[in-house]
Amino acid sequence: MHLVCTSLRDIKAICGRSIFYVRNLVLRNRRFLKDLEKAPGNETSSAINVLAEKCNSQSYLEIGLHHGLTFEAVNISSKVGVDPKPLFCRLRLPNECRIFKATSDVFFSKNVEKFDFIFLDGLHEFGQTWRDFVNAASCLTERGFILIDDTVPCDRYSAIPNQFISYQERELSGLPQNGSWHGDVFKIICILSDYFENELAWFTFFDLSNPKTLVFKKVNQSFESIIQKDIDFKKYSSITYDEIFSHERPSIFHPSSLDDIIKIIR
């Protein structure tokens, strides 16, 4: 039998890491809690409601619920939410709302429904978000929309896919901690630009405090090509924040405003 001896230094390091992580997580969650005190919903739910009304969306799927601020305030009659650990009281929701306590991969593997509007706000990691995007496309209605959150990091530290390392690097740089973390979701836009210009349309709302990207298929095109195309993921894994955001609003993101998109979508 082998005994593992943990020194006092090791214990302090583990405790310090845990305290550091919790402190930054509190900073990140504080914004949600402040929004909850002010009024129901947030800028995301407001944007979704405007788009949903314009397009007469009747069914809604949200991946990644967190405190439920967006999900609760979306005004679509049929709503489904997915999160392995939702951080809100589900009793506040109407009976017709359904919550699945599961990972997105598990949910999509069993799902047979179609949705008019899908909001992706799960794990802020490129590989997982792309998998969510492909799965979402397979259960989207013919004229449906996918809204991807966190596609524009606020700086290079926020773009680090590992949340703890993101917080750590920001602190080591001397910048104030504000809980910002977007991960490397932005790489999905690079894939769309390289592979799907003919099939898909997308626009990034830079007028929001946390920009998001709306994706829908072009007329007479199909989502099937998203599943079929062979994509070189290694190429995108190595892309850095500085490569993409050397300019404030990269053209491949198709920068726009919510008001402009409302005027052109069908």
Buried (B, 14 or more C-beta within 10 A) or exposed (E): EEEEEEEEEEEEEEEEEEEBBEEBBEBBBEBBEEBBEEEEBBBBBBBBBBBBEEBEBEBBBBBBBBBBBBBBBBBBEBBBBBBBEBEBEBEEBEEEBBBBBBBBEEBBEEBEEEBBBBBBBBBBBBBBBBBBBBBBBBBBBEBBBBBBBBBBBBBBBBBBBBBBEBBBBBBEEEEEBBBBBBBBBBBBBBBBBBBBEEBBBBBBBBBBEBBBBBBBBEEEBEBEBBEEEEBEEEEBEEBEBEEBBEEEEBEBBBBBBBEEBBEEBE
